[in-house]
């Protein structure tokens, strides 16, 4: 029974993986630049399952550059928490008002 559950979970995760290669990286879709990035931790389950994928995060950034909140827009469920935690610690350049930034993080086995 345990093997069946493991197989079902693995099949679901494999089906939701986006295609990605390379090191963990990030890119922002707006003009507001990132002044300090925190790299996401590659989850242990993802390592064991050799998972890779892309996670898209929407971050609401305060005028002082700190992240107010994050929202997952898409990605592998095993990777989204690590991506969200990392982006919430990022620092952006100051701006006149609060902005919304869309960030994409790519995970691949190391």
MOGI-V582275 format. One record per residue. N is the residue number from 1. OMEGA is omega in whole degrees, -180 to 180 (none if undefined). NEAR is the number of other ideal C-beta (glycine too) atoms within 8 Angstrom. Layout:
N;OMEGA;NEAR
N;OMEGA;NEAR
This chain:
1;-179;4
2;178;5
3;180;6
4;179;7
5;178;8
6;180;8
7;180;8
8;178;8
9;180;8
10;180;9
11;178;8
12;-179;8
13;179;13
14;-180;8
15;-177;6
16;-178;9
17;172;10
18;179;9
19;180;4
20;176;10
21;177;6
22;-180;6
23;174;6
24;-177;10
25;179;7
26;176;11
27;180;6
28;-177;10
29;-178;7
30;-179;8
31;-179;3
32;-174;11
33;177;7
34;179;11
35;178;7
36;179;6
37;172;7
38;180;8
39;178;6
40;173;12
41;178;7
42;-175;10
43;-178;10
44;179;5
45;178;8
46;177;15
47;-178;11
48;-178;6
49;-179;9
50;-179;7
51;172;15
52;179;11
53;-179;13
54;176;11
55;179;15
56;-177;11
57;171;15
58;-179;12
59;172;15
60;-173;11
61;179;14
62;178;9
63;-179;8
64;176;5
65;178;11
66;-179;8
67;-180;14
68;-180;8
69;177;7
70;177;11
71;-180;6
72;177;12
73;179;8
74;178;7
75;-180;13
76;-179;14
77;180;7
78;-174;10
79;-171;16
80;-179;11
81;179;7
82;180;12
83;-179;15
84;178;12
85;-178;10
86;-178;14
87;180;15
88;180;10
89;-180;7
90;174;13
91;178;8
92;176;15
93;178;8
94;179;6
95;-179;10
96;-177;3
97;177;5
98;179;8
99;175;10
100;-177;9
101;174;12
102;-175;12
103;178;14
104;178;11
105;-180;15
106;178;14
107;173;17
108;-180;10
109;-176;8
110;none;5
